[in-house]
Amino acid sequence: MAGQRNLPTRDELRTWREFVETTEALRGHLTARLQRDTGLSPGDYAVLLALSEAPGTRLRSSELATLIGWERSRLSHHLARMERRQLIRREECATDNRGAEVVLSETGAEAFRAATVPHLRAIRELFVDALTPEQLTAAGEIAAALRAHLPDR
């Protein structure tokens, strides 16, 4: 019986399920809109965003993986698909011959620019507009608290 005290209550589980199911539904809608409106996947967009914000629009693969929170093998496979679509290039690192740098191509920069407004519009319509300013602030605080509570990888 003592071990059950550490389990979530029925109300806590209901809140958890609502949170998870809503988050997954929201992500699904945003993914569908992004792909329909721009032809980019959320992974494509994450990579292009990180590269567009990087100095010289280039990052070492390991830095990019850390920035977007992916395992290096997943990133490598995804970058190969993006490279075939000419969204990025991989170049030898000028300062360290052990690694490659991922570089935002002109095609990738154009795709990112074209995707930004439709994607931000979808975020506004599906997330921001559904919440009051107070709820939006609370959502940010909740997300920050959850992230802070997670163990380091």
Secondary structure, 3 states (H helix, E strand, C coil): CCHHHHCCCHHHHHHHHHHHHHHHHHHHHHHHHHHHHHCCCHHHHHHHHHHHHCHHHEEEHHHHHHHHCCCHHHHHHHHHHHHHCCCEEEEECCCCCCCEEEEECHHHHHHHHHHHHHHHHHHHHHCHHHCCHHHHHHHHHHHHHHHHHCCCC
